[in-house]
Amino acid sequence: MAESQDQLEIKFRLSDGSDIGPKSFAAATRITALKESILAQWPKDKEYGPKTVKDVKLINAGKILENNRTVGECQSPLCNPPGGVTTMLVVVQPPTVEKEKNVASEAKQSKCVCVIL
């Protein structure tokens, strides 16, 4: 019985309403490992998929889960029914166009250095 409490069934809900999973994870599994699992299982037909773990945010019980935490630490009794399947929302951050624009505009600006002796 202790083994079943150490294992959690988790499915990942994507923004279009489709799911990845459910899959069983140990309570000691880090959130980073969940994100790596999502990257490996991401549907190939989805247009804007994450490229790295940094592109993925997981939300459970209204809280963004931190990479260095474990699944067991992030459990919420309201959203994680005993013996049931936990659903976590997957948010993919789109590539930041604004950062790319800033880098491009900085490259266009001339740099001037003044030295006063």
Biopython code that builds the backbone (N, CA, C, O; Angstrom):
import numpy as np
from Bio.PDB.StructureBuilder import StructureBuilder

atoms = [
    (1, "MET", "N", (0.822, -1.199, 0.000)),
    (1, "MET", "CA", (0.000, 0.000, 0.000)),
    (1, "MET", "C", (0.858, 1.251, 0.000)),
    (1, "MET", "O", (0.463, 2.262, -0.582)),
    (2, "ALA", "N", (2.028, 1.212, 0.641)),
    (2, "ALA", "CA", (2.932, 2.349, 0.643)),
    (2, "ALA", "C", (3.430, 2.642, -0.769)),
    (2, "ALA", "O", (3.675, 3.796, -1.119)),
    (3, "GLU", "N", (3.579, 1.577, -1.591)),
    (3, "GLU", "CA", (4.037, 1.776, -2.956)),
    (3, "GLU", "C", (3.047, 2.589, -3.766)),
    (3, "GLU", "O", (3.459, 3.433, -4.561)),
    (4, "SER", "N", (1.744, 2.359, -3.589)),
    (4, "SER", "CA", (0.747, 3.089, -4.363)),
    (4, "SER", "C", (0.707, 4.563, -3.978)),
    (4, "SER", "O", (0.361, 5.406, -4.805)),
    (5, "GLN", "N", (1.060, 4.887, -2.721)),
    (5, "GLN", "CA", (1.091, 6.285, -2.307)),
    (5, "GLN", "C", (2.324, 6.989, -2.857)),
    (5, "GLN", "O", (2.307, 8.207, -3.035)),
    (6, "ASP", "N", (3.410, 6.236, -3.134)),
    (6, "ASP", "CA", (4.631, 6.814, -3.667)),
    (6, "ASP", "C", (4.541, 7.028, -5.171)),
    (6, "ASP", "O", (5.387, 7.712, -5.746)),
    (7, "GLN", "N", (3.530, 6.456, -5.819)),
    (7, "GLN", "CA", (3.325, 6.603, -7.250)),
    (7, "GLN", "C", (2.090, 7.467, -7.506)),
    (7, "GLN", "O", (1.054, 7.295, -6.864)),
    (8, "LEU", "N", (2.216, 8.394, -8.450)),
    (8, "LEU", "CA", (1.093, 9.247, -8.824)),
    (8, "LEU", "C", (0.813, 9.100, -10.303)),
    (8, "LEU", "O", (1.735, 9.089, -11.119)),
    (9, "GLU", "N", (-0.448, 8.988, -10.648)),
    (9, "GLU", "CA", (-0.865, 8.981, -12.047)),
    (9, "GLU", "C", (-1.071, 10.431, -12.465)),
    (9, "GLU", "O", (-1.887, 11.140, -11.876)),
    (10, "ILE", "N", (-0.336, 10.871, -13.479)),
    (10, "ILE", "CA", (-0.413, 12.265, -13.917)),
    (10, "ILE", "C", (-0.672, 12.305, -15.410)),
    (10, "ILE", "O", (-0.048, 11.581, -16.185)),
    (11, "LYS", "N", (-1.613, 13.170, -15.804)),
    (11, "LYS", "CA", (-1.784, 13.461, -17.226)),
    (11, "LYS", "C", (-1.559, 14.950, -17.407)),
    (11, "LYS", "O", (-1.791, 15.746, -16.497)),
    (12, "PHE", "N", (-1.112, 15.306, -18.575)),
    (12, "PHE", "CA", (-0.751, 16.684, -18.874)),
    (12, "PHE", "C", (-1.732, 17.242, -19.898)),
    (12, "PHE", "O", (-1.833, 16.723, -21.009)),
    (13, "ARG", "N", (-2.447, 18.287, -19.533)),
    (13, "ARG", "CA", (-3.439, 18.906, -20.405)),
    (13, "ARG", "C", (-2.779, 20.023, -21.200)),
    (13, "ARG", "O", (-2.236, 20.970, -20.631)),
    (14, "LEU", "N", (-2.831, 19.900, -22.521)),
    (14, "LEU", "CA", (-2.261, 20.902, -23.414)),
    (14, "LEU", "C", (-3.265, 22.018, -23.662)),
    (14, "LEU", "O", (-4.446, 21.876, -23.347)),
    (15, "SER", "N", (-2.803, 23.114, -24.219)),
    (15, "SER", "CA", (-3.654, 24.298, -24.399)),
    (15, "SER", "C", (-4.828, 24.049, -25.340)),
    (15, "SER", "O", (-5.839, 24.745, -25.250)),
    (16, "ASP", "N", (-4.717, 23.071, -26.244)),
    (16, "ASP", "CA", (-5.822, 22.786, -27.161)),
    (16, "ASP", "C", (-6.829, 21.803, -26.577)),
    (16, "ASP", "O", (-7.787, 21.422, -27.250)),
    (17, "GLY", "N", (-6.617, 21.383, -25.311)),
    (17, "GLY", "CA", (-7.537, 20.472, -24.648)),
    (17, "GLY", "C", (-7.162, 19.008, -24.759)),
    (17, "GLY", "O", (-7.782, 18.160, -24.117)),
    (18, "SER", "N", (-6.151, 18.696, -25.568)),
    (18, "SER", "CA", (-5.703, 17.308, -25.661)),
    (18, "SER", "C", (-4.792, 16.984, -24.481)),
    (18, "SER", "O", (-4.307, 17.882, -23.794)),
    (19, "ASP", "N", (-4.568, 15.701, -24.256)),
    (19, "ASP", "CA", (-3.780, 15.258, -23.113)),
    (19, "ASP", "C", (-2.594, 14.422, -23.539)),
    (19, "ASP", "O", (-2.611, 13.766, -24.581)),
    (20, "ILE", "N", (-1.555, 14.460, -22.705)),
    (20, "ILE", "CA", (-0.443, 13.522, -22.783)),
    (20, "ILE", "C", (-0.547, 12.686, -21.510)),
    (20, "ILE", "O", (-0.569, 13.232, -20.406)),
    (21, "GLY", "N", (-0.609, 11.388, -21.659)),
    (21, "GLY", "CA", (-0.709, 10.520, -20.481)),
    (21, "GLY", "C", (-2.113, 9.991, -20.326)),
    (21, "GLY", "O", (-2.915, 10.096, -21.254)),
    (22, "PRO", "N", (-2.427, 9.431, -19.190)),
    (22, "PRO", "CA", (-1.709, 9.482, -17.920)),
    (22, "PRO", "C", (-0.532, 8.523, -17.881)),
    (22, "PRO", "O", (-0.494, 7.514, -18.585)),
    (23, "LYS", "N", (0.427, 8.873, -17.035)),
    (23, "LYS", "CA", (1.621, 8.085, -16.831)),
    (23, "LYS", "C", (1.936, 8.097, -15.342)),
    (23, "LYS", "O", (1.652, 9.074, -14.650)),
    (24, "SER", "N", (2.517, 7.024, -14.855)),
    (24, "SER", "CA", (2.828, 6.905, -13.435)),
    (24, "SER", "C", (4.211, 7.481, -13.141)),
    (24, "SER", "O", (5.182, 7.175, -13.834)),
    (25, "PHE", "N", (4.290, 8.322, -12.100)),
    (25, "PHE", "CA", (5.540, 8.928, -11.666)),
    (25, "PHE", "C", (5.693, 8.721, -10.167)),
    (25, "PHE", "O", (4.709, 8.721, -9.428)),
    (26, "ALA", "N", (6.922, 8.547, -9.726)),
    (26, "ALA", "CA", (7.200, 8.447, -8.295)),
    (26, "ALA", "C", (7.042, 9.825, -7.659)),
    (26, "ALA", "O", (7.275, 10.841, -8.313)),
    (27, "ALA", "N", (6.651, 9.862, -6.399)),
    (27, "ALA", "CA", (6.484, 11.132, -5.684)),
    (27, "ALA", "C", (7.802, 11.885, -5.587)),
    (27, "ALA", "O", (7.801, 13.106, -5.434)),
    (28, "ALA", "N", (8.924, 11.183, -5.673)),
    (28, "ALA", "CA", (10.241, 11.810, -5.581)),
    (28, "ALA", "C", (10.731, 12.369, -6.919)),
    (28, "ALA", "O", (11.833, 12.913, -6.987)),
    (29, "THR", "N", (9.935, 12.245, -7.980)),
    (29, "THR", "CA", (10.315, 12.732, -9.304)),
    (29, "THR", "C", (10.350, 14.256, -9.310)),
    (29, "THR", "O", (9.415, 14.905, -8.842)),
    (30, "ARG", "N", (11.422, 14.821, -9.839)),
    (30, "ARG", "CA", (11.552, 16.280, -9.939)),
    (30, "ARG", "C", (10.669, 16.803, -11.076)),
    (30, "ARG", "O", (10.399, 16.097, -12.048)),
    (31, "ILE", "N", (10.232, 18.046, -10.931)),
    (31, "ILE", "CA", (9.393, 18.689, -11.949)),
    (31, "ILE", "C", (10.140, 18.761, -13.275)),
    (31, "ILE", "O", (9.524, 18.647, -14.335)),
    (32, "THR", "N", (11.442, 18.946, -13.232)),
    (32, "THR", "CA", (12.249, 18.964, -14.464)),
    (32, "THR", "C", (12.098, 17.648, -15.230)),
    (32, "THR", "O", (12.023, 17.649, -16.459)),
    (33, "ALA", "N", (12.056, 16.538, -14.512)),
    (33, "ALA", "CA", (11.888, 15.232, -15.164)),
    (33, "ALA", "C", (10.507, 15.131, -15.817)),
    (33, "ALA", "O", (10.373, 14.533, -16.884)),
    (34, "LEU", "N", (9.479, 15.709, -15.186)),
    (34, "LEU", "CA", (8.148, 15.726, -15.805)),
    (34, "LEU", "C", (8.189, 16.498, -17.116)),
    (34, "LEU", "O", (7.618, 16.074, -18.121)),
    (35, "LYS", "N", (8.870, 17.636, -17.092)),
    (35, "LYS", "CA", (8.968, 18.456, -18.301)),
    (35, "LYS", "C", (9.729, 17.725, -19.403)),
    (35, "LYS", "O", (9.360, 17.814, -20.574)),
    (36, "GLU", "N", (10.785, 17.004, -19.037)),
    (36, "GLU", "CA", (11.524, 16.218, -20.030)),
    (36, "GLU", "C", (10.640, 15.130, -20.623)),
    (36, "GLU", "O", (10.735, 14.830, -21.813)),
    (37, "SER", "N", (9.777, 14.535, -19.796)),
    (37, "SER", "CA", (8.838, 13.525, -20.271)),
    (37, "SER", "C", (7.852, 14.143, -21.262)),
    (37, "SER", "O", (7.510, 13.528, -22.272)),
    (38, "ILE", "N", (7.404, 15.349, -20.968)),
    (38, "ILE", "CA", (6.486, 16.054, -21.882)),
    (38, "ILE", "C", (7.171, 16.314, -23.220)),
    (38, "ILE", "O", (6.573, 16.102, -24.275)),
    (39, "LEU", "N", (8.415, 16.772, -23.181)),
    (39, "LEU", "CA", (9.154, 17.021, -24.426)),
    (39, "LEU", "C", (9.260, 15.756, -25.263)),
    (39, "LEU", "O", (9.090, 15.796, -26.481)),
    (40, "ALA", "N", (9.540, 14.630, -24.608)),
    (40, "ALA", "CA", (9.697, 13.358, -25.320)),
    (40, "ALA", "C", (8.375, 12.868, -25.907)),
    (40, "ALA", "O", (8.369, 12.222, -26.956)),
    (41, "GLN", "N", (7.258, 13.168, -25.246)),
    (41, "GLN", "CA", (5.954, 12.664, -25.684)),
    (41, "GLN", "C", (5.143, 13.697, -26.462)),
    (41, "GLN", "O", (4.003, 13.420, -26.834)),
    (42, "TRP", "N", (5.697, 14.873, -26.715)),
    (42, "TRP", "CA", (4.946, 15.937, -27.372)),
    (42, "TRP", "C", (4.461, 15.476, -28.742)),
    (42, "TRP", "O", (5.251, 14.958, -29.532)),
    (43, "PRO", "N", (3.176, 15.655, -29.035)),
    (43, "PRO", "CA", (2.641, 15.224, -30.336)),
    (43, "PRO", "C", (3.351, 15.922, -31.495)),
    (43, "PRO", "O", (3.505, 17.143, -31.499)),
    (44, "LYS", "N", (3.775, 15.137, -32.466)),
    (44, "LYS", "CA", (4.531, 15.677, -33.607)),
    (44, "LYS", "C", (3.686, 16.570, -34.506)),
    (44, "LYS", "O", (4.223, 17.396, -35.244)),
    (45, "ASP", "N", (2.349, 16.408, -34.447)),
    (45, "ASP", "CA", (1.489, 17.190, -35.321)),
    (45, "ASP", "C", (1.173, 18.578, -34.756)),
    (45, "ASP", "O", (0.530, 19.378, -35.434)),
    (46, "LYS", "N", (1.606, 18.875, -33.546)),
    (46, "LYS", "CA", (1.377, 20.196, -32.949)),
    (46, "LYS", "C", (2.372, 21.183, -33.548)),
    (46, "LYS", "O", (3.562, 20.886, -33.657)),
    (47, "GLU", "N", (1.878, 22.358, -33.934)),
    (47, "GLU", "CA", (2.707, 23.324, -34.647)),
    (47, "GLU", "C", (3.774, 23.958, -33.762)),
    (47, "GLU", "O", (4.945, 23.998, -34.141)),
    (48, "TYR", "N", (3.391, 24.447, -32.603)),
    (48, "TYR", "CA", (4.325, 25.176, -31.749)),
    (48, "TYR", "C", (4.646, 24.379, -30.493)),
    (48, "TYR", "O", (4.090, 24.637, -29.426)),
    (49, "GLY", "N", (5.528, 23.430, -30.623)),
    (49, "GLY", "CA", (5.915, 22.621, -29.483)),
    (49, "GLY", "C", (7.114, 23.217, -28.770)),
    (49, "GLY", "O", (7.855, 24.014, -29.346)),
    (50, "PRO", "N", (7.305, 22.831, -27.517)),
    (50, "PRO", "CA", (8.462, 23.331, -26.771)),
    (50, "PRO", "C", (9.746, 22.705, -27.302)),
    (50, "PRO", "O", (9.751, 21.562, -27.760)),
    (51, "LYS", "N", (10.823, 23.460, -27.236)),
    (51, "LYS", "CA", (12.112, 22.952, -27.700)),
    (51, "LYS", "C", (12.993, 22.542, -26.519)),
    (51, "LYS", "O", (13.806, 21.625, -26.637)),
    (52, "THR", "N", (12.830, 23.221, -25.380)),
    (52, "THR", "CA", (13.620, 22.908, -24.192)),
    (52, "THR", "C", (12.707, 22.895, -22.967)),
    (52, "THR", "O", (11.548, 23.304, -23.034)),
    (53, "VAL", "N", (13.251, 22.419, -21.854)),
    (53, "VAL", "CA", (12.515, 22.390, -20.590)),
    (53, "VAL", "C", (12.134, 23.811, -20.160)),
    (53, "VAL", "O", (11.103, 24.014, -19.519)),
    (54, "LYS", "N", (12.966, 24.786, -20.513)),
    (54, "LYS", "CA", (12.697, 26.182, -20.133)),
    (54, "LYS", "C", (11.454, 26.742, -20.824)),
    (54, "LYS", "O", (10.862, 27.712, -20.350)),
    (55, "ASP", "N", (11.061, 26.133, -21.940)),
    (55, "ASP", "CA", (9.876, 26.595, -22.674)),
    (55, "ASP", "C", (8.575, 26.118, -22.046)),
    (55, "ASP", "O", (7.502, 26.580, -22.435)),
    (56, "VAL", "N", (8.645, 25.194, -21.075)),
    (56, "VAL", "CA", (7.460, 24.550, -20.513)),
    (56, "VAL", "C", (7.222, 25.035, -19.089)),
    (56, "VAL", "O", (8.149, 25.103, -18.282)),
    (57, "LYS", "N", (5.974, 25.369, -18.789)),
    (57, "LYS", "CA", (5.537, 25.668, -17.428)),
    (57, "LYS", "C", (4.446, 24.670, -17.085)),
    (57, "LYS", "O", (3.560, 24.410, -17.899)),
    (58, "LEU", "N", (4.507, 24.110, -15.887)),
    (58, "LEU", "CA", (3.471, 23.202, -15.402)),
    (58, "LEU", "C", (2.696, 23.896, -14.299)),
    (58, "LEU", "O", (3.279, 24.520, -13.411)),
    (59, "ILE", "N", (1.373, 23.781, -14.363)),
    (59, "ILE", "CA", (0.513, 24.391, -13.360)),
    (59, "ILE", "C", (-0.336, 23.298, -12.735)),
    (59, "ILE", "O", (-0.965, 22.502, -13.431)),
    (60, "ASN", "N", (-0.341, 23.275, -11.398)),
    (60, "ASN", "CA", (-1.171, 22.338, -10.644)),
    (60, "ASN", "C", (-1.771, 23.103, -9.477)),
    (60, "ASN", "O", (-1.059, 23.793, -8.748)),
    (61, "ALA", "N", (-3.063, 22.982, -9.303)),
    (61, "ALA", "CA", (-3.788, 23.664, -8.223)),
    (61, "ALA", "C", (-3.558, 25.169, -8.274)),
    (61, "ALA", "O", (-3.472, 25.821, -7.234)),
    (62, "GLY", "N", (-3.458, 25.723, -9.476)),
    (62, "GLY", "CA", (-3.315, 27.163, -9.641)),
    (62, "GLY", "C", (-1.922, 27.701, -9.381)),
    (62, "GLY", "O", (-1.732, 28.917, -9.347)),
    (63, "LYS", "N", (-0.943, 26.827, -9.196)),
    (63, "LYS", "CA", (0.422, 27.264, -8.905)),
    (63, "LYS", "C", (1.372, 26.748, -9.974)),
    (63, "LYS", "O", (1.274, 25.603, -10.415)),
    (64, "ILE", "N", (2.299, 27.619, -10.384)),
    (64, "ILE", "CA", (3.344, 27.208, -11.310)),
    (64, "ILE", "C", (4.348, 26.386, -10.516)),
    (64, "ILE", "O", (4.831, 26.825, -9.472)),
    (65, "LEU", "N", (4.661, 25.199, -11.009)),
    (65, "LEU", "CA", (5.543, 24.288, -10.304)),
    (65, "LEU", "C", (7.004, 24.613, -10.608)),
    (65, "LEU", "O", (7.383, 24.802, -11.764)),
    (66, "GLU", "N", (7.804, 24.674, -9.571)),
    (66, "GLU", "CA", (9.224, 25.014, -9.705)),
    (66, "GLU", "C", (10.033, 23.771, -10.068)),
    (66, "GLU", "O", (9.758, 22.677, -9.573)),
    (67, "ASN", "N", (11.030, 23.946, -10.934)),
    (67, "ASN", "CA", (11.827, 22.834, -11.442)),
    (67, "ASN", "C", (12.513, 22.025, -10.352)),
    (67, "ASN", "O", (12.629, 20.806, -10.476)),
    (68, "ASN", "N", (12.969, 22.670, -9.293)),
    (68, "ASN", "CA", (13.757, 21.968, -8.281)),
    (68, "ASN", "C", (12.898, 21.233, -7.249)),
    (68, "ASN", "O", (13.447, 20.568, -6.370)),
    (69, "ARG", "N", (11.591, 21.332, -7.328)),
    (69, "ARG", "CA", (10.696, 20.650, -6.395)),
    (69, "ARG", "C", (10.373, 19.248, -6.915)),
    (69, "ARG", "O", (10.599, 18.931, -8.082)),
    (70, "THR", "N", (9.841, 18.423, -6.018)),
    (70, "THR", "CA", (9.413, 17.085, -6.420)),
    (70, "THR", "C", (7.897, 17.066, -6.588)),
    (70, "THR", "O", (7.194, 17.970, -6.136)),
    (71, "VAL", "N", (7.415, 16.030, -7.239)),
    (71, "VAL", "CA", (5.973, 15.871, -7.438)),
    (71, "VAL", "C", (5.270, 15.780, -6.084)),
    (71, "VAL", "O", (4.208, 16.373, -5.896)),
    (72, "GLY", "N", (5.850, 15.051, -5.153)),
    (72, "GLY", "CA", (5.259, 14.900, -3.831)),
    (72, "GLY", "C", (5.141, 16.215, -3.085)),
    (72, "GLY", "O", (4.177, 16.421, -2.347)),
    (73, "GLU", "N", (6.105, 17.111, -3.263)),
    (73, "GLU", "CA", (6.069, 18.417, -2.603)),
    (73, "GLU", "C", (5.001, 19.330, -3.192)),
    (73, "GLU", "O", (4.534, 20.249, -2.520)),
    (74, "CYS", "N", (4.616, 19.089, -4.423)),
    (74, "CYS", "CA", (3.669, 19.964, -5.123)),
    (74, "CYS", "C", (2.238, 19.455, -5.078)),
    (74, "CYS", "O", (1.357, 20.029, -5.718)),
    (75, "GLN", "N", (1.994, 18.390, -4.333)),
    (75, "GLN", "CA", (0.652, 17.817, -4.281)),
    (75, "GLN", "C", (-0.313, 18.735, -3.557)),
    (75, "GLN", "O", (0.047, 19.399, -2.585)),
    (76, "SER", "N", (-1.540, 18.762, -4.042)),
    (76, "SER", "CA", (-2.629, 19.471, -3.397)),
    (76, "SER", "C", (-3.749, 18.466, -3.159)),
    (76, "SER", "O", (-4.188, 17.809, -4.103)),
    (77, "PRO", "N", (-4.221, 18.330, -1.922)),
    (77, "PRO", "CA", (-5.275, 17.349, -1.651)),
    (77, "PRO", "C", (-6.548, 17.599, -2.466)),
    (77, "PRO", "O", (-7.274, 16.655, -2.779)),
    (78, "LEU", "N", (-6.821, 18.845, -2.808)),
    (78, "LEU", "CA", (-8.037, 19.157, -3.570)),
    (78, "LEU", "C", (-7.921, 18.724, -5.027)),
    (78, "LEU", "O", (-8.901, 18.283, -5.627)),
    (79, "CYS", "N", (-6.709, 18.851, -5.603)),
    (79, "CYS", "CA", (-6.534, 18.571, -7.030)),
    (79, "CYS", "C", (-5.917, 17.212, -7.303)),
    (79, "CYS", "O", (-5.849, 16.788, -8.457)),
    (80, "ASN", "N", (-5.470, 16.525, -6.276)),
    (80, "ASN", "CA", (-4.819, 15.234, -6.447)),
    (80, "ASN", "C", (-5.577, 14.180, -5.665)),
    (80, "ASN", "O", (-5.201, 13.852, -4.539)),
    (81, "PRO", "N", (-6.633, 13.648, -6.242)),
    (81, "PRO", "CA", (-7.435, 12.665, -5.507)),
    (81, "PRO", "C", (-6.642, 11.395, -5.239)),
    (81, "PRO", "O", (-5.922, 10.921, -6.118)),
    (82, "PRO", "N", (-6.765, 10.830, -4.024)),
    (82, "PRO", "CA", (-6.051, 9.583, -3.743)),
    (82, "PRO", "C", (-6.506, 8.476, -4.681)),
    (82, "PRO", "O", (-7.699, 8.203, -4.810)),
    (83, "GLY", "N", (-5.543, 7.845, -5.330)),
    (83, "GLY", "CA", (-5.864, 6.759, -6.246)),
    (83, "GLY", "C", (-6.391, 7.230, -7.591)),
    (83, "GLY", "O", (-6.687, 6.402, -8.452)),
    (84, "GLY", "N", (-6.518, 8.542, -7.797)),
    (84, "GLY", "CA", (-7.025, 9.080, -9.047)),
    (84, "GLY", "C", (-5.903, 9.622, -9.918)),
    (84, "GLY", "O", (-4.723, 9.470, -9.603)),
    (85, "VAL", "N", (-6.285, 10.247, -11.005)),
    (85, "VAL", "CA", (-5.323, 10.820, -11.935)),
    (85, "VAL", "C", (-5.252, 12.322, -11.708)),
    (85, "VAL", "O", (-6.274, 13.007, -11.684)),
    (86, "THR", "N", (-4.043, 12.821, -11.543)),
    (86, "THR", "CA", (-3.808, 14.254, -11.390)),
    (86, "THR", "C", (-3.642, 14.862, -12.772)),
    (86, "THR", "O", (-2.910, 14.327, -13.604)),
    (87, "THR", "N", (-4.317, 15.972, -13.019)),
    (87, "THR", "CA", (-4.178, 16.676, -14.288)),
    (87, "THR", "C", (-3.389, 17.949, -14.061)),
    (87, "THR", "O", (-3.749, 18.774, -13.222)),
    (88, "MET", "N", (-2.303, 18.105, -14.820)),
    (88, "MET", "CA", (-1.485, 19.309, -14.755)),
    (88, "MET", "C", (-1.597, 20.037, -16.079)),
    (88, "MET", "O", (-1.555, 19.424, -17.146)),
    (89, "LEU", "N", (-1.740, 21.345, -16.000)),
    (89, "LEU", "CA", (-1.837, 22.177, -17.189)),
    (89, "LEU", "C", (-0.434, 22.466, -17.712)),
    (89, "LEU", "O", (0.460, 22.833, -16.949)),
    (90, "VAL", "N", (-0.252, 22.298, -19.017)),
    (90, "VAL", "CA", (1.033, 22.567, -19.654)),
    (90, "VAL", "C", (0.919, 23.875, -20.420)),
    (90, "VAL", "O", (0.047, 24.032, -21.274)),
    (91, "VAL", "N", (1.804, 24.810, -20.109)),
    (91, "VAL", "CA", (1.850, 26.082, -20.813)),
    (91, "VAL", "C", (3.195, 26.155, -21.529)),
    (91, "VAL", "O", (4.246, 25.992, -20.910)),
    (92, "VAL", "N", (3.152, 26.399, -22.823)),
    (92, "VAL", "CA", (4.370, 26.528, -23.610)),
    (92, "VAL", "C", (4.582, 27.999, -23.892)),
    (92, "VAL", "O", (3.716, 28.673, -24.450)),
    (93, "GLN", "N", (5.746, 28.488, -23.499)),
    (93, "GLN", "CA", (6.063, 29.883, -23.762)),
    (93, "GLN", "C", (6.531, 30.007, -25.203)),
    (93, "GLN", "O", (7.479, 29.334, -25.608)),
    (94, "PRO", "N", (5.869, 30.871, -25.989)),
    (94, "PRO", "CA", (6.291, 31.037, -27.382)),
    (94, "PRO", "C", (7.658, 31.707, -27.426)),
    (94, "PRO", "O", (8.056, 32.366, -26.465)),
    (95, "PRO", "N", (8.371, 31.547, -28.520)),
    (95, "PRO", "CA", (9.662, 32.219, -28.643)),
    (95, "PRO", "C", (9.478, 33.723, -28.447)),
    (95, "PRO", "O", (8.528, 34.314, -28.961)),
    (96, "THR", "N", (10.375, 34.320, -27.717)),
    (96, "THR", "CA", (10.234, 35.737, -27.409)),
    (96, "THR", "C", (10.728, 36.579, -28.575)),
    (96, "THR", "O", (11.929, 36.700, -28.816)),
    (97, "VAL", "N", (9.778, 37.154, -29.284)),
    (97, "VAL", "CA", (10.079, 37.995, -30.436)),
    (97, "VAL", "C", (10.654, 39.321, -29.959)),
    (97, "VAL", "O", (11.513, 39.902, -30.622)),
    (98, "GLU", "N", (10.178, 39.804, -28.802)),
    (98, "GLU", "CA", (10.630, 41.092, -28.287)),
    (98, "GLU", "C", (12.122, 41.068, -27.992)),
    (98, "GLU", "O", (12.822, 42.030, -28.307)),
    (99, "LYS", "N", (12.623, 39.996, -27.397)),
    (99, "LYS", "CA", (14.051, 39.890, -27.107)),
    (99, "LYS", "C", (14.850, 39.888, -28.398)),
    (99, "LYS", "O", (15.912, 40.505, -28.482)),
    (100, "GLU", "N", (14.334, 39.189, -29.406)),
    (100, "GLU", "CA", (15.028, 39.150, -30.688)),
    (100, "GLU", "C", (15.071, 40.532, -31.318)),
    (100, "GLU", "O", (16.078, 40.904, -31.919)),
    (101, "LYS", "N", (13.985, 41.305, -31.190)),
    (101, "LYS", "CA", (13.951, 42.665, -31.727)),
    (101, "LYS", "C", (14.955, 43.551, -31.005)),
    (101, "LYS", "O", (15.644, 44.349, -31.640)),
    (102, "ASN", "N", (15.048, 43.418, -29.665)),
    (102, "ASN", "CA", (15.992, 44.219, -28.895)),
    (102, "ASN", "C", (17.431, 43.920, -29.293)),
    (102, "ASN", "O", (18.244, 44.836, -29.408)),
    (103, "VAL", "N", (17.749, 42.659, -29.503)),
    (103, "VAL", "CA", (19.096, 42.273, -29.911)),
    (103, "VAL", "C", (19.396, 42.834, -31.284)),
    (103, "VAL", "O", (20.497, 43.329, -31.521)),
    (104, "ALA", "N", (18.428, 42.766, -32.199)),
    (104, "ALA", "CA", (18.623, 43.293, -33.545)),
    (104, "ALA", "C", (18.809, 44.806, -33.520)),
    (104, "ALA", "O", (19.660, 45.327, -34.241)),
    (105, "SER", "N", (18.029, 45.528, -32.702)),
    (105, "SER", "CA", (18.150, 46.985, -32.649)),
    (105, "SER", "C", (19.459, 47.401, -31.992)),
    (105, "SER", "O", (20.043, 48.417, -32.368)),
    (106, "GLU", "N", (19.930, 46.617, -31.004)),
    (106, "GLU", "CA", (21.215, 46.920, -30.385)),
    (106, "GLU", "C", (22.347, 46.733, -31.383)),
    (106, "GLU", "O", (23.321, 47.486, -31.365)),
    (107, "ALA", "N", (22.230, 45.755, -32.236)),
    (107, "ALA", "CA", (23.266, 45.510, -33.229)),
    (107, "ALA", "C", (23.329, 46.638, -34.236)),
    (107, "ALA", "O", (24.406, 46.948, -34.745)),
    (108, "LYS", "N", (22.192, 47.262, -34.538)),
    (108, "LYS", "CA", (22.144, 48.353, -35.505)),
    (108, "LYS", "C", (22.687, 49.650, -34.931)),
    (108, "LYS", "O", (23.208, 50.480, -35.676)),
    (109, "GLN", "N", (22.577, 49.842, -33.617)),
    (109, "GLN", "CA", (23.048, 51.076, -33.001)),
    (109, "GLN", "C", (24.564, 51.102, -32.994)),
    (109, "GLN", "O", (25.219, 50.093, -32.733)),
    (110, "SER", "N", (25.116, 52.290, -33.291)),
    (110, "SER", "CA", (26.566, 52.405, -33.232)),
    (110, "SER", "C", (26.983, 52.595, -31.786)),
    (110, "SER", "O", (26.286, 53.240, -31.002)),
    (111, "LYS", "N", (28.106, 52.035, -31.451)),
    (111, "LYS", "CA", (28.613, 52.132, -30.087)),
    (111, "LYS", "C", (29.730, 53.171, -30.057)),
    (111, "LYS", "O", (30.597, 53.199, -30.930)),
    (112, "CYS", "N", (29.693, 54.013, -29.048)),
    (112, "CYS", "CA", (30.685, 55.060, -28.915)),
    (112, "CYS", "C", (31.269, 54.994, -27.518)),
    (112, "CYS", "O", (30.532, 54.882, -26.538)),
    (113, "VAL", "N", (32.547, 55.061, -27.424)),
    (113, "VAL", "CA", (33.211, 55.026, -26.134)),
    (113, "VAL", "C", (34.045, 56.293, -25.988)),
    (113, "VAL", "O", (34.820, 56.634, -26.882)),
    (114, "CYS", "N", (33.892, 56.985, -24.878)),
    (114, "CYS", "CA", (34.655, 58.200, -24.612)),
    (114, "CYS", "C", (35.600, 57.953, -23.446)),
    (114, "CYS", "O", (35.216, 57.362, -22.438)),
    (115, "VAL", "N", (36.820, 58.404, -23.590)),
    (115, "VAL", "CA", (37.808, 58.284, -22.530)),
    (115, "VAL", "C", (38.315, 59.668, -22.219)),
    (115, "VAL", "O", (38.795, 60.381, -23.101)),
    (116, "ILE", "N", (38.205, 60.049, -20.952)),
    (116, "ILE", "CA", (38.713, 61.383, -20.535)),
    (116, "ILE", "C", (40.000, 61.155, -19.767)),
    (116, "ILE", "O", (40.043, 60.424, -18.778)),
    (117, "LEU", "N", (41.063, 61.813, -20.263)),
    (117, "LEU", "CA", (42.361, 61.671, -19.619)),
    (117, "LEU", "C", (42.666, 62.850, -18.746)),
    (117, "LEU", "O", (43.726, 62.898, -18.122)),
]
sb = StructureBuilder()
sb.init_structure("model")
sb.init_model(0)
sb.init_chain("A")
sb.init_seg("    ")
for serial, (resi, resn, name, xyz) in enumerate(atoms, 1):
    if name == "N":
        sb.init_residue(resn, " ", resi, " ")
    sb.init_atom(name, np.array(xyz, "f"), 0.0, 1.0, " ", f" {name:<3s}", serial, name[0])
structure = sb.get_structure()
